[in-house]
Structures are given as structure tokens and as C-alpha cells.
Amino acid sequence: MAKSVVVIDPGHGGSLDVEGSSKNNATSPSGVLEKNMTLRFAFLVRDALQEAASLGGHDVKIFLTRDTDKNLGLSARAAVGKTKKADVFLSIHFNGFNGTTRGTETLISPAAINSNHAADKALAQRVQKATFNAIKAHDAEAKDRKVKDQKLGVLNEASLGTIARGCLVEIEFIDVPAVDTLLNIGPNSPQVRVDVCKAIAGAILDDLIANE
């Protein structure tokens, strides 16, 4: 594989809302903030991807849009992908709704405003399948909410550019007590997090290989 570039975007962060990016969205029943979960998972995905790439003899450079508790605007996050000439741009988020709705979903920019729609969809399908299967391996109540089109500032083509294949994964609804136990406070949570992030890393690497 030729040298590839991946940008991972941990959603939210900091103490202020910035240009469409809120400081935090969902919060788990035990008080874990989405902004901290996205950063934790981004680190794990980065490390797993670097390890898998090295073992496979692939040259993959990985960048994070943030590696501390700070917030960046949506166009600034996308601009990291454009500046780094990313082949893949993955934004990591967690959902929250009514305390009972569950599931994993992956979002891409709609075809009407996205010249990379087909390639983005292929990436998103890999990420969606990997994430859902990893969660289901630990929890039979996991739900597949599929890949969906949605207009998102962080995936705006004018900011992100046309080189990157991009998607946003909503890993789970963290306001659900069972999900909080699964990912944050349960005895197996560290292993679950590692397994989910290894699966996401594998999906990214598969996409890079398929597009070399």
C-alpha cells in the first residue's frame, strides 16, 4: 500500500460551543461525558490502526483533530482532513435520546452535495458493520441502525475537500443504562472498548487497502 493518511475526529470537547460544535452532547447515567468518551475511543482507534498497519506492512499516518479537552468548530475539524490530505476522515460520536433507544449508526453526506457519496458509503458500511458486530459480540441487545445520509458540517465537502472519504459513526446511545455499563462502568468495559476500536481500525484499514 502506498502511504495513506487517516484523520480521526473525536466529537465535542472543551467548555465552550464553537462554530456548530457543542462542548458536549450526550451524558451517561453514571455521569460520563460524550466528549471524554469520543477522545478515549479516538486514542484507542489510533493505536489499534497503527498496530494493524505496522503488522501488515502498511504506511499509514494518523492524525487527530484534537488530543486534549478542547473544542474545534466543525469547519476547523474538517479542515484538518483537507490540510493533511486525508484518505479517510472518521468522526466519532455517541448518541443520547430518551434513555431507552439504542443502536449504532454511521452517517455520510448526501449525494446531492457530495461528489464522493459512493466511496463514502462503502467506507461507512465497513465502519458500521465492524462497530455493530463488535458491540453485538458483547451484548445481544445491540441494534443496527444502518448507514444514513445526513447533512453534517464536519463532512462538508467545501471544508473537507474531495480527496477524503468521510463518515461519522454514532457508536451507541450512552444515556441508556445498559450501554453505560457496557462501555463505561462494567467489569468488561475496558475490553469492550478495545474490541470496538480494533474493529473500527480494521474497517479503516480494509477501506485503505481496497482503495490503494
C-alpha positions in Angstrom: 0.0 0.0 0.0 1.2 3.5 -0.8 1.4 5.9 2.1 -2.1 6.7 3.4 -3.4 9.4 5.8 -6.2 9.0 8.3 -7.7 11.8 10.4 -9.8 10.8 13.4 -12.1 13.4 14.8 -13.2 13.0 18.5 -16.5 14.9 18.7 -17.1 17.8 21.0 -14.7 19.0 23.7 -13.7 21.9 25.9 -16.0 24.2 27.8 -17.5 26.4 25.0 -19.6 25.7 22.0 -17.6 26.6 18.8 -19.0 27.1 15.3 -21.6 24.3 15.3 -19.7 22.0 17.6 -21.2 21.8 21.1 -18.9 21.3 24.1 -20.8 18.1 24.9 -24.0 16.4 23.8 -24.8 13.1 25.5 -24.1 12.1 29.1 -24.3 8.6 30.5 -26.4 7.8 33.6 -23.1 7.5 35.6 -22.0 10.9 34.5 -19.5 10.1 31.8 -19.5 12.8 29.1 -19.6 12.1 25.4 -16.7 14.5 24.8 -14.5 12.3 27.0 -15.7 9.1 25.5 -15.0 10.3 22.0 -11.4 11.2 22.9 -10.9 7.9 24.7 -12.2 5.9 21.7 -10.2 8.1 19.2 -7.0 7.2 21.1 -7.8 3.5 21.0 -8.7 3.6 17.3 -5.5 5.4 16.5 -3.4 2.9 18.5 -5.2 -0.1 17.0 -4.9 1.2 13.5 -1.2 2.0 13.9 -0.6 -1.5 15.2 -2.6 -3.2 12.5 -0.9 -1.1 9.8 2.6 -1.9 11.1 1.9 -5.6 11.4 0.6 -5.6 7.8 3.5 -3.6 6.4 1.3 -0.6 5.5 2.4 3.0 5.8 -0.4 4.9 7.5 -0.1 8.3 9.0 -2.7 9.1 11.6 -3.8 12.5 13.0 -6.4 13.5 15.5 -8.3 16.8 15.2 -7.9 17.1 19.0 -5.9 15.2 21.6 -6.9 17.3 24.6 -10.1 18.6 26.1 -10.7 21.4 23.7 -13.4 22.2 21.1 -13.0 23.0 17.5 -15.6 24.3 15.1 -17.0 21.9 12.5 -15.2 23.6 9.5 -11.9 23.6 11.5 -12.2 19.9 12.2 -12.9 19.2 8.5 -10.0 21.5 7.5 -7.6 19.1 9.4 -8.6 16.4 6.9 -8.1 18.7 4.0 -4.8 20.1 5.2 -3.4 16.6 6.0 -4.7 15.4 2.6 -6.5 12.6 4.4 -7.6 9.5 2.5 -10.1 8.7 5.3 -11.7 11.1 7.8 -13.7 9.5 10.6 -15.6 11.5 13.2 -16.5 9.6 16.4 -19.7 10.4 18.4 -22.2 8.9 20.8 -25.9 9.4 20.8 -28.3 10.3 23.5 -32.1 10.5 23.3 -34.7 9.1 25.7 -32.8 6.7 27.8 -34.1 3.6 26.1 -33.4 4.0 22.3 -30.3 2.0 21.3 -28.2 1.2 18.3 -25.2 2.0 16.1 -25.4 4.2 13.0 -23.0 5.8 10.6 -23.7 9.0 8.7 -22.4 10.3 5.4 -23.0 13.5 3.5 -26.0 13.2 1.0 -25.3 12.6 -2.7 -26.7 15.9 -3.7 -23.9 17.8 -2.0 -21.2 15.0 -2.0 -19.2 14.0 -5.1 -17.7 11.1 -3.0 -21.0 9.6 -2.0 -20.4 6.1 -3.3 -16.9 5.9 -1.8 -18.1 7.4 1.5 -20.9 4.9 1.6 -18.5 2.0 1.1 -16.4 3.3 4.0 -19.4 3.9 6.2 -20.7 0.4 5.6 -17.4 -1.1 6.6 -17.3 1.0 9.8 -21.0 0.4 10.6 -20.7 -3.4 10.2 -17.5 -3.6 12.2 -18.8 -1.4 15.1 -22.2 -3.1 15.3 -20.7 -6.6 15.2 -18.1 -5.7 17.9 -20.8 -4.4 20.2 -23.2 -7.3 19.5 -20.4 -9.8 20.4 -20.7 -8.4 23.9 -24.4 -7.5 24.1 -27.2 -9.3 22.3 -29.4 -6.2 22.6 -27.2 -4.3 20.1 -29.1 -2.8 17.2 -28.0 -2.0 13.7 -29.4 1.5 12.7 -27.6 1.3 9.3 -25.8 3.9 7.2 -27.7 7.1 6.7 -27.4 10.2 4.6 -27.4 13.4 6.7 -26.1 16.9 6.1 -23.2 17.5 8.6 -20.9 20.4 8.9 -17.9 18.2 9.8 -18.3 16.4 6.5 -19.0 19.4 4.3 -17.1 18.9 1.1 -16.0 22.6 0.8 -14.2 22.2 4.2 -13.1 18.6 4.0 -12.1 18.6 0.3 -12.7 15.9 -2.3 -9.8 13.6 -1.5 -11.0 12.2 1.8 -13.6 9.5 2.2 -15.5 10.6 5.2 -18.2 9.4 7.7 -19.4 10.0 11.2 -20.1 7.0 13.5 -22.5 7.2 16.3 -21.2 4.2 18.3 -24.2 3.9 20.7 -26.7 5.7 22.8 -24.8 6.4 26.1 -27.9 7.6 28.0 -29.1 4.0 28.2 -28.0 2.3 31.5 -27.1 -0.9 29.8 -24.8 0.9 27.3 -23.2 2.8 30.2 -22.5 -0.5 31.9 -21.2 -2.0 28.6 -18.9 0.8 27.7 -18.0 2.7 30.8 -18.6 1.2 34.2 -18.9 -2.6 33.8 -16.2 -5.1 34.7 -15.7 -5.9 31.0 -15.9 -2.3 29.7 -12.1 -1.9 29.1 -12.1 -5.0 26.9 -15.3 -3.9 25.1 -13.8 -0.6 24.3 -10.7 -2.2 22.9 -12.7 -4.7 20.8 -14.9 -2.0 19.3 -11.9 0.2 18.5 -9.9 -2.6 17.0 -12.9 -3.4 14.8 -13.2 0.2 13.6 -9.5 0.3 12.9 -9.8 -2.9 10.9 -12.6 -1.4 8.9 -10.5 1.7 8.1 -7.5 -0.4 7.1 -9.7 -2.5 4.8 -11.0 0.6 3.2 -7.5 1.9 2.6 -6.4 -1.4 1.1 -9.5 -1.5 -1.1 -8.7 2.0 -2.5 -5.0 1.8 -2.9 
